[in-house]
Amino acid sequence: MKRAVRMLCTLLSATMLIPLQALGADIVSKPRAGQPSIVINEVESDAPNKGNDWVEITNIGTEAVDISGWYLTDDKGEERKTEGKTTPLAKGTILEPGAFLVLEETKNFDFGFGKVDTAILYDAASTEIDSYAYTSVAAGTWSRQTDGNFSDAESTPGTANAAPTAPEPSKPEQTEPSAKPSLVLNEINSSPDDWMELMNTGAETLDISGFELRDNSDDHRWRFPDGSTIAAGKLMVVDAKSNGLVYDDQTKSFADGTFEEAIGIGSGDSIRLYDKGGKLLDEYSWTEHASYDGDPAKASYGRYPDGTGEFRLTQETKGTANAYYAPTVVINEVESNGDTTDWVEIMNIGTQAVDISGWYLLDNDPVGHKGDVTPVADGTTLEPSALYVFDQNKDFTFGLGKDDKAVIYDAGGSIVAEYAWEAHANGVYARIPDGTGEFQDFATATKNKKNKVMNPVVINEVQSNDPSGGPDWVELANPTADELSISGLVLKDNKDKDPYTIPEGTTIPANGYLVIYQDDSGATGFGFGLGKGDSVRLFEDGEQIAATTWPDGSHTNPTWGLYPDVNGNSYRNTLEATPGAANKFAGIPDVIAWPGSDQVRIFDTTPTFLEDSSGLDFANGKLYAVDNGTATFWVMDVAKDGTLTFADGFEQGKRVCFQKDSDNEKAKGPDAEGITVDGSGMVYLASERDNSSKGVNYDTILMVNPSESGTRLVARKQWDLTATLPQVSANMGVEAVEWVANSDVKGKLIDQNTGSAFDAAKYPNAVAGGVFFVALEDNGHVYAYILNEDETVVQIADIDSKLGGAMALDYDTYEKKIWVTADDGYGNRMAQITLNGTENPEIVHVLPAAGVDTTANNEGFAIADASYTVNGQRPAYRFCDGVTSGALTIGSINCRYCGTEQPDPSEPIDPGKPDNPKPSEPTQPSTPTEKPTTPSKRPAVPSAGTSVSTEKTTNVPKTGDSSTMGVLITLAVLSVAVCFATLLILRNQKKKH
């Protein structure tokens, strides 16, 4: 018996050696000659949101391949290995048949792929295995198709490639565009209506079938249909109703639709033009609607001259030649004789910086001297009040004559300013005062300096009728970064009687203020009184250097101030008196720095969510997130250490559908931009349209119970807000929703229907025990609503955040502030709204943390409750649209919460009220105190830069691992177990004997 057992153990041990031999036979060190089984499968050379470049390889053979030591380069080839810019794959890296491996920038190589480049794959012996060369950047990625050729297709790293994003357009009958098409954006209008104008600057008709327009998001795409042409030198207008092909980011395909179904042009946005191969032809970006004298109907952004000039503020000329508003630049000083060189000085007398790149100067012989000028260097801007000198031998080589003129031209050849003279000046011809005065023969040249240096002090604020009975006062301000002396300056009202001379030694600190009060004796202040319709004037050496006058028949109310403050150029009544401090005006919020840490970290370093990330909300110790393309939302448990873990049933999220689509699982569903949670745990989504009809504005709020089983939830209730909101384009509607408990708005929010403080008792049919705030992307306003049981709505407030556009909302239950956030169109600026029981809530604008990417399209924002405070900081989350990884970022905000106080909870919910689900309902969501069971398959994920485990079941190879190795381990364990069991049997038999 013992001998038999020994033989059995020997045989079992031998089985452990068989797979090792098989392993050595199956793994191919390199592909067979002439037919490599490892090929380059996909190339990403321009990842969205400045992500890493990558190259995917795959094994198309039938045998596993050992790719240890293999490496990737670009068109520089082996030079990259010599430079140490590429990292060979680790020993033991196996690529199974049909498996994929993604080689990523910063991990596998330290260079980036260019617009025209080649990806080259080498084995460990530096033999070239495969390569792929391309000549333009793909809209998606360059992906190998079933026929072996590459096409522009949706990005699919680590999985099978997608088909091309759209069928190739039919062969055009007209002339094909050249490698550098002459089609350009010529004029763009974003308000009051959306349209853009294109121009063919070439000499031949262009077929633009398949050409594409996008805004600042790569998900918003509109294509010209087959047969689209534009004649040489002609203009073409695309407006909201223009028919074409609209991109569906769920199906990754194009279908018939209008421009407005794909794109709503915002006040802070971009328009980009691509050819049918996905090559960017032209683009233009802006941060606010074009307007002239405050009227957007008078202006657009256009090229001047048409087709070739730079974009600038132009008159609205839809479908016709552009006409521009001339820049506010004047000739300020001319030296034509007596200096070492002739020169001409210009000055920007406007309030906005002017790009003077390409500008040049000519005299009265523009034809003869056109070749004697050097245009101003690219990137040169002239700030308000700044000077620039065109100098002989630098900017021009001709001389300015006795009877001559100076003419300034912009880069497009348009005349900006000119000045003519009939004789040389005794000194120089100069404007006195600078910029606005008439030209004078001024004795002293002040090249590149103010013509007559005056004290820069400004009259900043005036009080003529203190409501508390105090003295009149005048506030002077120093607009410079240095201490400023104002000794000897003379202050007067509208009369010359009783002038007040400022004492010697009087200074104003850098960027500071000085208040001078009335003193009848004149000993410590001015002796005159300020009356209705009066003036304050300031003199230096007998010359007036500053003055302001308020309206006849009126005192200052409450004060009269420079708008918006020291560097303004007009005066108006202020919001409140602020002697010795910055002026305050209605509608002009203060701007503060981000009140927290500047550090921001990425949560989902690998793809975790979908591509259309949008709204966020934090409630009951959970973070809620929603995707607008599919109306899928996720719930994540948040531990006190900041760890995020998907709640039970939410690893893949749950999708919400309209009530009408309850039986139609193929319906595209809501364009769910925002998410919020009420006090009972019910979830509400804000949708701006039905994804099945993207060209129609349909602003709705949908309520679902997150505890319902299944991954597809039908809205229990839905409220249509469309008719109660401004009519905007379909993609510029409701972007966010936030529930705030009645207890937090009671007495603080003014109800526009009653003119008094909000009283919940006036709305007995309201749901959720709170008010719902929604934000409109188009104008940045926040609207407050009561949602009723019968699915009717009542708008109770309209608050202008003054941001211009809005993407997210969050209510901080600790600080009692509503946060409104804008996206990259506004530099990710935010607004804090504090409800104060008046019709004018306090609004402060907040700059993003330094670590926030201000070019990111952040559409979600949420702050953790105060109990999550650690070392004076609590988490602040942002959710970025248009990326598959790096969507959720985590920063932090200051918090005084010390752990001994209780965070202010939401208003208690009465289960007996009809607006709250009853506890007995089987679909009642978990209460905030219930902790969901965490299955072992779902690991907790620290928030400090690591991601939720979303490992796919595809056989993507792992370094040093293979399926064969798994078999070896299994056999080894089995062999030892059998031997051990057999020995036990022998032992027992021995005992019996």
Secondary structure, 3 states (H helix, E strand, C coil): CHHHHHHHHHHHHHHHHHHHHHHHHHCECCCECCECCEEEEEEECCCHHHCCCEEEEEECCCCCEECCCCEEECCCCCHHHHHCCECCCCCCCEECCCCEEEEEECCCECCCCCCCEEEEEECCCCCEEEEEEECCCCCCEEEECCCCCEEEECCCCCCCCCCECCCCCCCCCCCCCCCCCCEEEEEEECCCCCEEEEEECCCCCEECCCCEEECCCCCCEEECCCCCEECCCCEEEEECCCEEEEEECCCCEEEEEEHHHHCCCCCCEEEEEECCCCCEEEEEEECCCCCECCEHHHEEEEEECCCCCEEEEEECCCCCCCCECCCCEEEEEEECCCCCCCEEEEEECCCCCEECCCCEEECCCCCCCHHHECCCCCCCEECCCCEEEEEECCCECCCCCCCEEEEEECCCCCEEEEEEECCCCCCEEEEECCCCCEEEEECCCCCCCCCCCCCCCEEEEEECCCCCCCCCEEEEECCCCCCEECCCCEEECCCCCCCEECCCCCEECCCCEEEEEECCCCCCCECCCCCCCCEEEEEECCEEEEEEECCCCCCCCCCEEEECCCCCCEEEECCECCCCCCCECCCCCEEECCCCCCCCEECCCCCCCCCCEEEEEEECCEEEEEECCCCEEEEEEECCCCCEEECCCCCCCEEEECHHHCCCCCCCCEEEEEEEECCCCCEEEEEEEECCCCCCCCCEEEEECCCCCCCEEECCEEEECHHHCCCCCHHHCEEEEEEEEHHHHCCCCEECCCCEECCHHHCCCECCCEEEEEEECCCCEEEEEEEECCCCEEEEEEEECCCCCCCEEEEECCCCEEEEECCHHHCCCEEEEECCCCCCCEEEEECCCCCCCCCCCEEEEEECCHHHCECCEEEEEEEECCCCCCCEEEEEEECCCCCCCCCCCCCCCCCCCCCCCCCCCCCCCCCCCCCCCCCCCCCCECCCCCCCCCCCCCCCCCCCCCHHHHHHHHHHHHHHHHHHHHHHHHHHHHHHC
